[in-house]
Amino acid sequence: MDSFDAGAGGILRQPKAVWATAGASVVAFMGIGLVDPILPSIAQGLHATPSQVSLLFTSYFLITAVAMLLTGFVSSRIGGRKTLLLGLAFVIVFAALAGTSGSVGQLVGFRAGWGLGNALFVSTALAVIVGAAAGGSAAAILLYESALGLGMACGPLLGALLGNISWRYPFFGTATLMAIGFLCITAFLKEQPKPARKTSILDPIKALGHGGLASAAVSAFFYNYTFFTVLAFTPFVLDMTPYRSGSVFFAWGLLLAVFSVIVAPRMQARFGSLKVLGGSLLLLAADVLVLGYGDHTTAVVCTILSGAFIGVNNTVYTELALGVSDAPRPVASAGYNFVRWFAAAAAPYFAPKIEEWTDIHIPFVVAAVTAVLGAAVVLVRRRALTHEAEELEPRHASEDGVGVFAN
């Protein structure tokens, strides 16, 4: 992990199956921020209000949250390869249908179907990459994190480039890229071994009975509200052309990728995970508060800067969720994501509503408060969040089964 090409198992020397899955993962994560720069265009094209258009995120992540209880159930029965292909098929169909929408209601509904497909795919991708990678899990996880960061960065850029022609084109573009990913996985990825034990739908809920995992999930819930206020509400505040908005969120995504993959691990090694997480959450709170009350230039700078704090938080929360309890990784991850994605569904809906009820500054005040609440949970529950994970034997995803949705 010290090098991107450290021997035969380096990140750049992986089997075709790994590259096919990682490439499709980039496109899957692009789908999260794809609509960012075209939200105002969609609102104009479909004669919808900001709160109505923001339901594109709400429906997407609400279905994603509920689907987290199903992904392990499905993948432990049909295997990782078939789960990936099933998820891709859903995304292809619903992304294409989204581009044909004649009303905001139709678009919101198609995004919900898209969310189900994306949950099935990304919840399985890391486990498949680790299982198929050369040289152990370290390079594979780094490759997955890199795919996540690249997808989050490129999604808004693709949305801007295609959305400048028509708001419908980004949806058709995503369907096309996912179809290519479907073909690559079909051609290059062999079926992965099924886990010895089938996962129950209730297993992730039972895993939340562990105090440490529940604390991580609650803290991440508050953090995700802040995260998705920035992602889903800020484009309306910036009020820029798709090109300019896409450029802002591309820079945001690059910072997210760099701080997630490179900076966060070094900071954790020096200061410890909980101190890094608590400090990063407080800095994020200050950043969004300045974003909400600053002028336009300040809002742009703070939007980009938030990517750094979000990148750090994503990495630390992932490790906490996967290491704080003794539950199998897929089960722990599913329970954790089931809780936190509800905030991702809530923020895009409530932020514009709060603006309608008050003024444009208050949604960012609320987002700052939720980030502080996330840090408070880390402080109060620090003993429950401390676990001897580094003393345990590493558990490869292929041993635990399939279905990890990291960030």
VEXDREN-2710 file (C-alpha; in Angstrom, 1 decimal):
% VEXDREN-2710
k/r/px/py/pz
1/MET/0.0/0.0/0.0
2/ASP/3.1/2.2/0.2
3/SER/3.3/2.2/-3.6
4/PHE/0.9/2.1/-6.4
5/ASP/3.0/-0.5/-8.1
6/ALA/4.7/-2.5/-5.3
7/GLY/5.4/-5.8/-6.9
8/ALA/3.1/-8.2/-8.7
9/GLY/0.3/-7.4/-6.3
10/GLY/0.6/-3.7/-6.7
11/ILE/-2.5/-1.6/-7.4
12/LEU/-1.6/-1.3/-11.1
13/ARG/-1.0/-5.0/-11.6
14/GLN/-4.4/-6.6/-11.1
15/PRO/-6.4/-9.2/-13.1
16/LYS/-8.8/-8.0/-15.7
17/ALA/-11.7/-9.0/-13.4
18/VAL/-10.5/-6.5/-10.8
19/TRP/-10.2/-3.7/-13.4
20/ALA/-13.6/-4.5/-14.8
21/THR/-15.2/-4.3/-11.4
22/ALA/-13.3/-1.2/-10.4
23/GLY/-14.2/0.5/-13.6
24/ALA/-17.9/-0.2/-13.1
25/SER/-17.5/1.1/-9.5
26/VAL/-16.3/4.4/-10.8
27/VAL/-19.4/4.8/-12.9
28/ALA/-21.6/3.6/-10.0
29/PHE/-20.2/6.3/-7.7
30/MET/-20.5/8.9/-10.5
31/GLY/-24.2/8.3/-10.3
32/ILE/-24.3/9.9/-6.8
33/GLY/-23.1/13.3/-7.9
34/LEU/-24.2/13.2/-11.5
35/VAL/-27.3/15.3/-11.0
36/ASP/-25.6/18.0/-8.9
37/PRO/-24.7/20.5/-11.7
38/ILE/-28.0/19.9/-13.5
39/LEU/-30.4/20.3/-10.6
40/PRO/-31.3/23.8/-11.6
41/SER/-31.7/22.7/-15.2
42/ILE/-34.0/19.9/-14.2
43/ALA/-36.1/22.2/-12.1
44/GLN/-36.4/24.6/-15.1
45/GLY/-37.1/21.8/-17.6
46/LEU/-39.7/20.1/-15.5
47/HIS/-41.2/23.2/-14.0
48/ALA/-40.3/22.0/-10.5
49/THR/-39.3/23.7/-7.2
50/PRO/-35.9/23.0/-5.6
51/SER/-37.5/20.9/-2.9
52/GLN/-39.2/18.7/-5.6
53/VAL/-36.0/18.3/-7.5
54/SER/-34.1/17.4/-4.4
55/LEU/-36.3/14.4/-4.1
56/LEU/-34.0/12.8/-6.7
57/PHE/-31.5/12.3/-3.9
58/THR/-34.2/11.5/-1.3
59/SER/-35.8/8.7/-3.3
60/TYR/-32.4/7.3/-4.4
61/PHE/-30.9/7.1/-0.8
62/LEU/-34.2/6.1/0.9
63/ILE/-34.3/3.0/-1.4
64/THR/-30.5/2.5/-0.9
65/ALA/-30.9/2.5/2.9
66/VAL/-33.7/-0.1/2.9
67/ALA/-31.9/-2.2/0.2
68/MET/-28.9/-2.5/2.6
69/LEU/-31.0/-5.1/4.5
70/LEU/-31.4/-7.1/1.2
71/THR/-28.0/-7.0/-0.4
72/GLY/-26.4/-9.6/1.9
73/PHE/-29.5/-11.7/1.7
74/VAL/-29.3/-11.7/-2.1
75/SER/-25.6/-12.0/-2.6
76/SER/-25.2/-14.8/-0.1
77/ARG/-27.7/-16.9/-2.1
78/ILE/-26.8/-16.1/-5.7
79/GLY/-23.2/-15.1/-5.4
80/GLY/-21.2/-11.9/-6.0
81/ARG/-21.0/-12.0/-9.8
82/LYS/-24.7/-12.4/-10.3
83/THR/-25.4/-9.7/-7.6
84/LEU/-23.2/-7.3/-9.5
85/LEU/-24.8/-8.0/-12.8
86/LEU/-28.3/-7.7/-11.3
87/GLY/-27.5/-4.3/-9.8
88/LEU/-26.0/-3.1/-13.1
89/ALA/-29.1/-4.2/-15.0
90/PHE/-31.3/-2.2/-12.6
91/VAL/-29.1/0.9/-13.0
92/ILE/-29.0/0.6/-16.8
93/VAL/-32.8/0.3/-17.1
94/PHE/-33.7/3.0/-14.6
95/ALA/-31.0/5.5/-15.7
96/ALA/-32.3/5.2/-19.2
97/LEU/-35.9/5.6/-18.1
98/ALA/-34.9/8.6/-16.0
99/GLY/-33.8/10.3/-19.2
100/THR/-37.2/9.9/-20.7
101/SER/-39.1/11.4/-17.8
102/GLY/-41.9/13.8/-18.5
103/SER/-42.5/15.0/-14.9
104/VAL/-40.5/15.3/-11.8
105/GLY/-42.6/12.5/-10.2
106/GLN/-41.5/10.1/-12.9
107/LEU/-37.9/11.1/-12.5
108/VAL/-38.0/10.7/-8.7
109/GLY/-39.5/7.2/-9.2
110/PHE/-36.9/6.1/-11.7
111/ARG/-34.1/7.4/-9.4
112/ALA/-35.5/5.1/-6.7
113/GLY/-35.1/2.1/-9.0
114/TRP/-31.7/3.3/-9.8
115/GLY/-30.9/3.4/-6.1
116/LEU/-31.9/-0.2/-5.7
117/GLY/-29.5/-1.2/-8.5
118/ASN/-26.7/0.9/-7.1
119/ALA/-27.1/-0.6/-3.6
120/LEU/-26.9/-4.1/-5.0
121/PHE/-23.8/-3.2/-7.0
122/VAL/-21.7/-1.1/-4.7
123/SER/-22.5/-3.2/-1.7
124/THR/-20.8/-6.2/-3.4
125/ALA/-18.0/-4.5/-5.4
126/LEU/-15.4/-4.2/-2.6
127/ALA/-15.8/-7.8/-1.5
128/VAL/-15.5/-9.0/-5.2
129/ILE/-12.4/-6.8/-5.8
130/VAL/-10.7/-8.1/-2.6
131/GLY/-11.6/-11.7/-3.5
132/ALA/-10.2/-11.4/-7.1
133/ALA/-7.2/-9.1/-6.4
134/ALA/-3.6/-10.1/-6.6
135/GLY/-1.4/-9.4/-3.5
136/GLY/-4.0/-9.4/-0.8
137/SER/-6.6/-6.9/0.4
138/ALA/-4.4/-3.8/0.9
139/ALA/-4.0/-2.9/-2.8
140/ALA/-7.5/-4.0/-3.5
141/ILE/-9.0/-1.7/-0.9
142/LEU/-6.9/1.2/-2.1
143/LEU/-8.1/0.6/-5.6
144/TYR/-11.7/0.6/-4.4
145/GLU/-11.2/3.8/-2.5
146/SER/-9.6/5.3/-5.6
147/ALA/-12.5/4.3/-7.7
148/LEU/-14.9/5.9/-5.2
149/GLY/-13.0/9.2/-5.2
150/LEU/-12.7/9.2/-9.0
151/GLY/-16.3/8.5/-9.4
152/MET/-17.4/11.2/-6.9
153/ALA/-15.1/13.7/-8.8
154/CYS/-16.1/12.8/-12.3
155/GLY/-19.9/12.5/-11.7
156/PRO/-20.5/16.2/-11.5
157/LEU/-18.1/16.8/-14.5
158/LEU/-20.0/14.3/-16.7
159/GLY/-23.3/15.8/-15.5
160/ALA/-22.1/19.2/-16.5
161/LEU/-20.7/18.3/-19.9
162/LEU/-23.7/16.3/-21.0
163/GLY/-26.2/18.4/-19.1
164/ASN/-25.1/21.5/-20.9
165/ILE/-26.8/20.0/-24.0
166/SER/-29.8/18.7/-22.2
167/TRP/-30.6/17.6/-18.6
168/ARG/-31.6/14.2/-20.1
169/TYR/-28.2/13.3/-21.5
170/PRO/-26.4/12.5/-18.3
171/PHE/-28.9/9.8/-17.5
172/PHE/-28.5/8.3/-21.0
173/GLY/-24.7/8.6/-20.6
174/THR/-24.8/6.7/-17.3
175/ALA/-26.9/3.9/-18.8
176/THR/-24.4/3.5/-21.7
177/LEU/-21.4/3.4/-19.4
178/MET/-23.0/0.9/-17.1
179/ALA/-23.9/-1.3/-20.1
180/ILE/-20.2/-1.3/-20.9
181/GLY/-19.4/-2.3/-17.3
182/PHE/-22.0/-5.0/-17.5
183/LEU/-20.3/-6.5/-20.6
184/CYS/-16.8/-6.2/-19.0
185/ILE/-17.9/-8.0/-15.8
186/THR/-19.7/-10.7/-17.9
187/ALA/-16.5/-11.3/-19.9
188/PHE/-13.8/-11.0/-17.2
189/LEU/-15.2/-11.9/-13.8
190/LYS/-15.7/-15.5/-12.8
191/GLU/-18.2/-16.4/-10.2
192/GLN/-17.0/-15.9/-6.6
193/PRO/-17.4/-18.6/-3.9
194/LYS/-20.6/-18.3/-2.0
195/PRO/-20.3/-17.8/1.8
196/ALA/-20.8/-20.9/4.0
197/ARG/-23.6/-19.2/5.9
198/LYS/-26.6/-17.4/4.2
199/THR/-27.3/-14.0/5.5
200/SER/-30.7/-13.2/7.0
201/ILE/-32.5/-9.9/6.3
202/LEU/-32.6/-9.2/10.1
203/ASP/-28.8/-9.9/10.7
204/PRO/-27.8/-6.2/10.0
205/ILE/-30.4/-5.0/12.5
206/LYS/-29.2/-7.5/15.1
207/ALA/-25.6/-6.4/14.5
208/LEU/-26.6/-2.8/15.6
209/GLY/-27.1/-4.3/19.1
210/HIS/-23.3/-3.8/19.5
211/GLY/-22.8/-0.5/21.2
212/GLY/-19.7/0.5/19.2
213/LEU/-21.4/-0.2/15.8
214/ALA/-24.6/1.6/16.9
215/SER/-22.5/4.6/18.0
216/ALA/-20.6/4.7/14.7
217/ALA/-23.9/4.5/12.8
218/VAL/-25.6/7.3/14.8
219/SER/-22.6/9.5/14.4
220/ALA/-22.4/8.8/10.7
221/PHE/-26.1/9.6/10.5
222/PHE/-25.6/13.1/11.7
223/TYR/-22.5/13.5/9.5
224/ASN/-24.3/12.3/6.4
225/TYR/-27.0/15.0/6.9
226/THR/-24.2/17.6/6.7
227/PHE/-22.5/15.8/3.7
228/PHE/-25.7/15.7/1.6
229/THR/-26.8/19.2/2.5
230/VAL/-23.5/20.3/0.8
231/LEU/-24.0/17.9/-2.1
232/ALA/-27.7/18.3/-2.8
233/PHE/-28.5/21.9/-1.6
234/THR/-25.4/23.9/-2.5
235/PRO/-26.0/23.8/-6.3
236/PHE/-29.1/25.9/-5.8
237/VAL/-27.2/28.4/-3.6
238/LEU/-24.3/28.7/-6.1
239/ASP/-26.8/29.2/-8.9
240/MET/-24.2/28.6/-11.7
241/THR/-24.2/27.2/-15.2
242/PRO/-23.8/23.4/-15.4
243/TYR/-20.2/23.9/-16.6
244/ARG/-19.2/26.1/-13.7
245/SER/-21.1/24.0/-11.1
246/GLY/-19.6/20.8/-12.5
247/SER/-16.1/22.3/-12.2
248/VAL/-16.7/23.3/-8.6
249/PHE/-17.9/19.8/-7.7
250/PHE/-15.1/18.2/-9.7
251/ALA/-12.5/20.1/-7.6
252/TRP/-14.6/19.1/-4.5
253/GLY/-14.4/15.4/-5.6
254/LEU/-10.6/15.6/-6.2
255/LEU/-10.1/16.8/-2.7
256/LEU/-12.4/14.1/-1.4
257/ALA/-10.3/11.4/-3.3
258/VAL/-6.9/12.7/-2.2
259/PHE/-7.9/13.1/1.5
260/SER/-9.7/9.8/1.6
261/VAL/-6.9/7.7/0.0
262/ILE/-3.7/9.6/0.9
263/VAL/-4.2/12.1/3.8
264/ALA/-6.6/10.3/6.1
265/PRO/-4.5/7.1/6.7
266/ARG/-1.4/9.3/7.5
267/MET/-3.4/11.4/9.9
268/GLN/-4.8/8.3/11.6
269/ALA/-1.4/6.8/12.1
270/ARG/-0.2/10.0/13.7
271/PHE/-3.1/11.2/15.8
272/GLY/-5.5/8.2/16.1
273/SER/-8.8/7.6/14.3
274/LEU/-11.2/9.1/16.9
275/LYS/-9.2/12.4/17.3
276/VAL/-9.0/12.8/13.5
277/LEU/-12.7/12.1/13.0
278/GLY/-13.8/14.4/15.8
279/GLY/-11.5/17.2/14.6
280/SER/-12.6/16.8/11.0
281/LEU/-16.3/16.9/11.9
282/LEU/-15.8/20.2/13.8
283/LEU/-13.9/21.7/10.9
284/LEU/-16.6/20.6/8.5
285/ALA/-19.2/22.3/10.8
286/ALA/-17.2/25.5/10.7
287/ASP/-16.8/25.2/6.9
288/VAL/-20.5/24.8/6.1
289/LEU/-21.4/27.7/8.5
290/VAL/-19.0/30.0/6.6
291/LEU/-20.4/28.6/3.3
292/GLY/-23.9/29.6/4.4
293/TYR/-23.1/33.2/5.4
294/GLY/-20.3/34.0/3.0
295/ASP/-20.5/35.8/-0.3
296/HIS/-20.5/33.8/-3.6
297/THR/-16.8/33.4/-3.9
298/THR/-16.6/32.3/-0.3
299/ALA/-19.4/29.8/-0.9
300/VAL/-17.5/28.3/-3.8
301/VAL/-14.2/28.0/-1.9
302/CYS/-16.0/26.4/1.2
303/THR/-17.8/24.0/-1.1
304/ILE/-14.6/22.8/-2.6
305/LEU/-12.8/22.7/0.8
306/SER/-15.6/20.6/2.3
307/GLY/-14.4/17.7/0.1
308/ALA/-11.2/17.4/2.2
309/PHE/-13.1/17.0/5.4
310/ILE/-15.7/14.6/3.8
311/GLY/-12.8/12.5/2.4
312/VAL/-11.2/12.1/5.8
313/ASN/-14.6/11.3/7.5
314/ASN/-15.5/8.7/4.9
315/THR/-12.3/6.8/5.4
316/VAL/-12.4/6.8/9.2
317/TYR/-16.1/5.9/9.4
318/THR/-15.6/3.0/7.0
319/GLU/-12.8/1.5/9.2
320/LEU/-14.9/2.1/12.3
321/ALA/-17.9/0.4/10.8
322/LEU/-15.9/-2.7/9.7
323/GLY/-13.7/-3.0/12.7
324/VAL/-15.5/-1.9/15.8
325/SER/-17.6/-5.0/16.3
326/ASP/-17.1/-8.7/15.8
327/ALA/-19.9/-9.1/13.3
328/PRO/-19.0/-10.2/9.8
329/ARG/-18.0/-7.3/7.7
330/PRO/-20.9/-7.5/5.2
331/VAL/-23.4/-7.7/8.1
332/ALA/-21.8/-4.9/10.1
333/SER/-21.6/-2.7/7.0
334/ALA/-25.2/-3.3/6.1
335/GLY/-26.5/-2.4/9.5
336/TYR/-24.3/0.7/9.6
337/ASN/-25.3/1.9/6.1
338/PHE/-29.0/1.1/6.8
339/VAL/-28.9/3.8/9.5
340/ARG/-26.7/6.4/7.9
341/TRP/-28.3/6.5/4.5
342/PHE/-31.6/7.7/6.0
343/ALA/-29.8/11.0/6.6
344/ALA/-28.7/11.1/3.0
345/ALA/-32.3/10.8/2.1
346/ALA/-33.5/13.4/4.6
347/ALA/-31.0/16.2/4.0
348/PRO/-31.9/16.8/0.3
349/TYR/-35.6/17.1/1.2
350/PHE/-35.4/19.1/4.4
351/ALA/-32.6/21.6/3.4
352/PRO/-34.8/23.4/0.7
353/LYS/-37.8/23.1/2.9
354/ILE/-36.0/24.8/5.8
355/GLU/-35.0/27.6/3.3
356/GLU/-38.7/28.0/2.4
357/TRP/-39.7/28.2/6.0
358/THR/-36.8/30.5/7.1
359/ASP/-34.1/31.9/4.8
360/ILE/-31.1/30.6/2.8
361/HIS/-28.7/30.6/5.7
362/ILE/-30.5/28.3/8.1
363/PRO/-30.1/25.0/6.2
364/PHE/-26.3/25.5/6.6
365/VAL/-26.7/26.3/10.3
366/VAL/-28.6/23.0/10.7
367/ALA/-25.9/21.2/8.8
368/ALA/-23.2/22.7/11.0
369/VAL/-25.2/21.5/14.1
370/THR/-25.5/18.0/12.8
371/ALA/-21.8/17.8/12.2
372/VAL/-21.1/18.9/15.7
373/LEU/-23.6/16.3/17.0
374/GLY/-21.7/13.7/15.1
375/ALA/-18.5/14.8/16.8
376/ALA/-20.3/14.8/20.2
377/VAL/-21.3/11.2/19.7
378/VAL/-17.7/10.3/19.0
379/LEU/-16.6/12.1/22.1
380/VAL/-19.2/10.7/24.4
381/ARG/-19.0/7.1/23.0
382/ARG/-15.3/7.0/22.5
383/ARG/-14.8/4.0/24.7
384/ALA/-17.4/2.0/22.8
385/LEU/-15.8/3.1/19.5
386/THR/-12.4/1.9/20.7
387/HIS/-11.8/-1.7/19.6
388/GLU/-8.9/-4.0/19.4
389/ALA/-9.4/-4.3/15.6
390/GLU/-5.7/-4.0/14.9
391/GLU/-5.1/-7.0/17.2
392/LEU/-7.5/-9.2/15.4
393/GLU/-6.5/-11.3/12.4
394/PRO/-7.4/-9.6/9.2
395/ARG/-10.7/-10.9/7.8
396/HIS/-10.8/-10.9/4.0
397/ALA/-14.2/-10.1/2.5
398/SER/-14.2/-13.5/0.7
399/GLU/-14.2/-15.2/4.1
400/ASP/-17.0/-13.1/5.5
401/GLY/-19.2/-13.4/2.4
402/VAL/-20.2/-10.6/0.0
403/GLY/-21.6/-7.2/0.5
404/VAL/-19.6/-4.3/1.8
405/PHE/-20.7/-0.8/1.0
406/ALA/-17.7/1.2/2.3
407/ASN/-18.3/4.9/1.7
END
